[in-house]
Amino acid sequence: MIVKKVWLVLPGGGVRGAFQAGFISEFVKIYPYIVIDRVYGTSVGAIMAPVIMDNRYDDLVEMYSSFKAPTDVFTPWSLIEAKLPQASLMLRGSAYKSVGIIDKVTAGTPAAVYDKCYCAAWDLTKKKTKWFTGTNYIEGMRASSALPMAVPPYKMGESQMIDGYIDALIPLDLIKQHLSVRYDDSPVIVLIVDCSTRRFKIMDEPPKNVFSLMAEVASDATLANCLNKLDRDFTEMGVPVLHIKPANVAFNSAMDFDETKISASIVDGVNMARSLLLRQYL
């Protein structure tokens, strides 16, 4: 099997996406003959997708390396509130006004790039996942990155949209649908570059409360079941699936804007790409 195309899946994770940035920037250097044909992203994965499809791989690392504080990503409600996000959260329901980094990412990006980008957001009103691509992608980015409590839900018509992680950790059905209508038979690898360090079990340290425990169990069960189903279904279709995760636990949360941790996570991603062996597919 000679792989020519990669379908890239980027689950969200906030600053943890530094691992994804490091991995992708190195992966394209090691395997220049493999084309990243499309990207499925959620939250920060949705933000990175057009940068990748525009072949601006080094921009990913530069973007993450520039993050020093939440205001490098989010637009505050006001200059005064920029230093008081907790007060904004209490008064307005969200710490920040919007995800300002999206405007920088989309500036100058050719419209055709978005035809190969797919992102998910959760519709709070209709209680279902909505996918975006093409001319609707930029609006989808804003919806997919609307992290609860960080920014307000993104309004689309009568719907309130938030971060797509609730139901679209890995877009199994969408990928299967796309595989069934491919225009060519070039071998494809589905490459999931996760930025979570979770190992499908409760963390070693005790949860802070019962809600934390419930969230951990639900998250682990959802992702584990999703990966098991993905492996089974795609094996039957003859499509290899690789799931890449960070080797090290770098961050305390998706909003842990620590420069040292971000740099270490980028390096972790680079090293993971160098250790990846695709010989069986080449």
PyMOL commands that set and color helices and strands:
alter all, ss='L'
color gray80, all
select helices_A, chain A and resi 14-30+44-53+57-65+70-72+81-83+85-92+101-106+111-116+134-144+164-166+172-180+210-236+259-275+279-281
alter helices_A, ss='H'
color red, helices_A
select strands_A, chain A and resi 5-10+35-42+117-123+128-132+154-156+159-163+188-193+241-244
alter strands_A, ss='S'
color yellow, strands_A
deselect
rebuild
show_as cartoon
